[in-house]
């Protein structure tokens, strides 16, 4: 189990530049990656997406990549043939006007001075990749650490849920007996007869138990809690599946509450629903 929140940071330094990577991860229903990279690092956005997907299944991931130049490695080329032509032209102008050309006059000439065409972002690739991988490793470790803490909390909350569930199971027969007793009292009050041996009474009792019995809900809850425990032990992303199970468990609890005529069962249901809300709150933090 892994948390969706975490932080990673790494720096790579060379004689010419420093690359700093900061990664922050927040809760989000889907995987959403945002990138803020210095301009020379922009070509590595696809690499960032690929690496992040290896360590995150859900969450909003912010990746910041900053490049700090310590010593420029840019090489500048001068078109000497073009320079000679402009020197002759500027000399002629000076001879006629007496105005000396300035350096800015030369620099304003298109194509006279240009950076080395072979220079590219590739010179930063190795350092960027190393820093990115280190930051992601730190992020992944933090997500694992927080995820294990969440797993412990979820296990504790499920223990409490199952304790209330066991209490309801032990009173399921009591609920049916209570319903039978209520029906017998009503039957006797209306007919003046005991209904225990009356076919009509037994028919009504059967219909009442079918309508208000909670055995089916208990059976489904038993299956859901077993599946919850199984998913809790997996290392793969299970947040969405656990959230779906919580919805189903909430539905069964609501049905039990609507059927129950016993205060003890209703109180146990309130406790179970409270546990489910706490569980769903925790699940929002995991992948």
N, C-alpha and C positions, 0 to 999 in steps of 0.2 A: 504494500500500500504506500502511495506517495502523495505528499501534499502538493497543492498547486502553487503555494507561495514559497519563495526562496530568493536567494541573492548570490551572485557570483561576480568575482572581480579578478582581473589579471593584468599584468604589465609585461611587455617585452621591449628591451632597450638594445639598440645597436649604437655604433659610433655616430651614425648619421640621423637617427630618428628614434622616437619612442611611440609605441602603440599601446593604448590603454583600452581595455574592454570592461564594461559594466553591464551586468544582466540582472534585471528585476522581473520577478514573476508574481502575478496576482490572480485571484480567482476569476474564472470566466467559464461560461457554459461550453464554449468551443475553444479550439486552439487558434489564437490570434497573435501574430508576430509583428511587432512594429520595430523599425530600425532607424537609427539616427547615426549615420556614418560620415566622417570627414570625406570631402569630395574625392580624394584619390582612392578611398576605400570602398566607394559605391559599387564598383564592379564585383565586390565580394558578397553582395546581398543574397544571391542564390546559394552560396556556400553557407551563409548564416541560417537560412531557412532549412537547409538539409541537416545541418548539425543540431539545430534546436529540436527538430522533429524526432531526433534519436533519443532525446532525454525528456520530452514533454508530450503528453497526449491531449491535455486540456490546459487552459489558462491563457491569460493575456501576458505575453512575454515582451519586455522592452529591452532591446539590445542597443547599447551606445558604444560606438567605436571612434576614438579620437586619435588623430595622428599629430604628433608634435615634432617638427623638423628641428634637429640640432645643428646639422651641417648640410647645406644643400648639395645634392649630387647632380644637379642639373648642369648640363653642358650646353654652351651656346655656340652656334655656328654663325660665321660671317661670310656672306657672299662677296668675296674679294673682287670679282669682276664687276659686280654692280657697284661696289664701293668706289672703285677706280673711276667709273663713269660719273658718279655723283661728285667726287672730288674735283674732277675737271669742270663739271658744270658749276659747282659752287665757287671755284677759283675764277671762272669767267664772270660770274655775278659780282664777286668781290672786286674784280678789276674794273668793272663798269660803275659800281655803286659805292665802293669803299666799305661795304658792310661785310664783316666777317661771319662765316657760318658758325652756328653753335652745335653742340653735340645733339641737342633735341632735334635739329634739322635732319641729322643722319638717322636718328632712331625712329623718326616718323615715316621713314621710307619703308613701304611694305616689302617684306622678303629680304631686307638687308640683314637683319638679325633674327635668328630663329632658334628655338630649343632643339636639342638633339632628338630626332624623330624616333630613335630607338627607345627613348625613355618611356616607361609604362608603369602601371600599378603593380606589375608582377614583382617588382623589387621588394614590395611589402607583403607578398603573399605568405611566405613561410612564417614570418614573425606574427602576422595577423592570425593565421591558422593556429599557431601554438598558443597565443593568448586566448583566442576564442575557446579552444578545447580545454584549457586550464580553468577558465571562468565557468564553462558549462559543467566541468567536473565538480567544482565547488558548489554550483547551483544544485546539481543532482544529489550530492551528498546531503545538502541541507533539506531538500525535498524528501529524501528517504528518512532522515532523522525526525522531521516533523510528522511524516506519515506514520511512523511507528508509534509516536505519541498519540496520534488520532486513533490508531487501531486499538490501543489500550483503552481509550475513552469509550469508543464504540462497544468494545467487549463488555465494559462495566455497565453501560447503559442497557445492553441487551440482557445482561444478568438480571437487572432490575425488572425489565420488561417480562422476562420469563418467570420471575417469581410471582408477579401479578397474574400472569397467564395461568400458572399452576394453581393459584388460589381460585380462579374462575372455573378451571376444569374440575376442581374438587367440589364445586357447588353446582355443577350442571344438573346433577340428579336432584339436588334440593330444589332447583328452580322448577323442574318438571313436577315434583311433588307439590310444590306451592301452587302451580297452575291447576293441578288436579283438585286440590283442596278448595281453591277459589270457585272452580266450576261446580263442585259438589255443593257448596254452600248456596250458590245461586240457584242450582237446580232444585234443592230442597225448599228454598224460600219460595220458589215459583210454583212447585207442584205439591209440596208437602210430603214428598216421598224421598227415600234414599235412592240415589241413582247408581249405586255401585253395580247392580245387576241389570240395569236397564240398557237395552241395545241402543236406544236413542242417546242416552248419556255417554255410553262408550264411543259412539260415533262422533259426538261433539267433542269429547275429550281428545280423541285421535286427531280431529281437525285442528283443535287448539294447539296440541303439541307440535304438529307439523308447522304451524304458523309461527310459534314462539320458541321452539327448540333452538338452542344455539350450538348444537353438536356439529353441524356443517361448518359454521364459522370457526369453531375451535379446531376442526380438522384442517381447514385451509391455513389458519394461523400457525399450526404446528409445522406444516410444509414450508411456509414462508420463513419462519424462524430458523429452520434447519438450513434452508438455502442461504439465508443471511450469514449464518455461521460459516458455511462453506466459502462464500465469496470473501468473507473477512480474512480467510487464511491464504488467499491468492496474492501473488506479487504483481499481477497485471492490473491495468486500470479497471476499477469496478465501481466508480462513483455513480455513473448513470444507472447501472443495474441496481445498486443499493437504494438509490432514490426511488426507482420504480417499485421495488419491494416495499419500501416505507409507505408509498401511496396505497398499495394493496392492503397492507396491515392496518393502515388508518381506516380504510373502508370497512374491513371486518370488525374493527373495534366499534365503529359507529353503528353497525348493524346489531351487534351484541347489546349495545346501550339502548337501542330502540326496542329491543325485545325483552330485556331483563325487567323483572318485577322485584328483584332483590337489591336492597341498598348496598350490601356487601359487594355484589358483582359490579354495580354501577361505580362504586368507589375505586375498585380495581381497574375498571376501564379508564377512568379519569387518569389514574397513575400511568397506565400503558400509553395513553395518548400523549401525556406529558413527556414520557420517554421517547416516543417517536419524534416529537418536535425537536427535542434535544439532539437526537440522532441525525435528523435531516440538517440541522444547523452545522453539525460536524462534517457531514458528507459534502456540504458546499465547499469545503476546503481541500478535498482530495480529487485526484484525477479519476 
